[in-house]
Amino acid sequence: MAGDPAGRRVAAEPGPRLFSRALDPATAKVLDPSAAYRIQDQRPLRPAPFLAETVLVRGWHPDTEQALERVAGEAGYRLQWDPTRTSDRQLIDGAGLTPERTAEISDLWVTRATLRPLEESGEPVFRPIDTWRLLQTYRAQVSDPARQSDVALEHPTELGIDPAPFTGSHPFTGSHPFTGSHPFTGSHSVGLAQYAVAGSGGREPVAWVGPAPAERSTGGRRPLVAILDSGVGEHPWLGRDHVLHDPHVLGELIGIPSLLAEVEQRPDVDDTEQLVGALGPDAGHGTFIAGLIRQACPEARILSIRLFRDSGVVDEAELLRALQLLALHQLRAIDGDPDCPPVDVVSLSLGYYHEQPDDPAFDPLLAGPIALLGRLGVAVVVSAGNDATARPSYPAAFAALNAPGAVPVCAVGALNPDGTIALFSNDGPWVRYLRPGAALVSTLPTTLDGSMEATNRMLDERGEERSAIDPDGFQSGFAVWSGTSFAAPVFAGQLAARLYDGSAGGDTDTDPDRTVTRVTEALGRMPGRGRR
């Protein structure tokens, strides 16, 4: 081993390239703490990406709306609400919930508002929107703390917080966004970058010669694991008996349409990659996660909520709406709706960095639906991120908040095959679980084939084709990949297996209090950092 590892720590702040990959300069900015407006007694700010023309608004409180509209008007703008704002309120009011439950979910429901220039201003040129300054002005003018926290910046979310975009998924493929998933795919200094290289844990095709995961028959209820990710493509392990696609609640689709293999075949990335037929950096991400859950718990069913396309980035508002609809789905399940099977575990391979992580009220908007799921007995499992940093990433760092009467959030970091902690894995006191996350083998859609070709291809004298390995041809249905994106579903599947074993005794009550106790006790028996 090079050097002396004793006493080395992960960086307190991610590197300067962290927010560069997925940010569209036309729609997003990075908050600069040295130049950002602050209000009196505000906690220190940290760099964070945010969307330049939108804000998030919680609940349907007239005082909040009026104050925000007034501040926007003073700056020369008006609010344009997402069309789902009215329909979602009608959905909640017609869900048949108790008045208490209706009020609970209404108070945490978040909608996006876009800032548009006032038509009557008469100015031919409008100043660029400073969303952060507008938000700070709103906070300064509203005295009620509850109303102050009703409005927040919208962040981009990425699959995996890896060396690429800020909001998105957590595999290793290249850059890190905010709302998305956690695989390893891309850009980092030597050391971390090796995990993105084929042969060192980067995505590459492999062959599987063993049998499919064998289901046991214990008489227990099959657990349901919800994956909010890029969708699940075609694979023999992931048929209709194991994967539920396009879930609805009261007729409303949660997420975006799955399209199955079409999701994986059409990379939703930049024009150059589309023109040359390259696979998106996160193509197959959700399918890989589903295969890990099947390996850890063959009996589990998977609720596939497609949230991301292959770029691995999604706006925070879309993540929030999916979580909110999932919470409504769980409330309907508790009330016995046969179209809404109860969810046991949620697997999230995504994250972002907040501009005010040291403020106790920093992000109640995202915390709200996650906390509600916990109170309803659902275990939310989140990947820690791939930036080798100790800076809290969210929602993983919500694991530090142990709310009474709720299943705690589980943040999961990644291990190498030899049991050491993966170099890329984020860390901190909230990362209480570690699971394999580097050079894992799992499923990819059998339809996934990019434009790269084998270096050599020929016909022999018998007319049989001989070839080197096609580096982006996944017709075998299996691949190697790395990232905390994949450590989280390993843990989620292991927890589902414990719940399946426990349900064999007949304890399948969906009452939230009993479910919280049952799931929390199962978590207490899961090996943590020191017991792996």
Secondary structure, DSSP 8 states (H G I E B T S, - for coil): --S--TT---BSS--TTTTSSS--TTTEEEE-TTTS---TT------EEEESSEEEEES--HHHHHHHHHHHHHTTEEEEE-THHHHHHHHHHTS---HHHHHHHHHH-EEEEEEEE-GGG--SS-----HHHHHHHHHHH---HHHHTTEEE--EEEBB--SS-SEEEBSEEE---EEEEB-EEE---TTTGGGGSTTTTSSEEE---S--------S----EEEEEES-----TTSSTTTEEES-EETTEESSS---THHHHHS--S-HHHHHHT---TTTTHHHHHHHHHHHH-TT-EEEEEE---TT-EEEHHHHHHHHHHHHHHHHHHHTT-TTS----EEEE-BBB--S-TTSTTS-HHHHHHHHHHHHTT-EEEEE--SS-B-S--BTGGGGG---TTS---EEEEEE-TTSSB-TT---STT--EEEE-SSEEEE--TT-B-S---S-EEE-TTS-EEE---TTB-TTSEEEE-SHHHHHHHHHHHHHHHHHHHHTTT-----HHHHHHHHHHHHHTS--GGG-
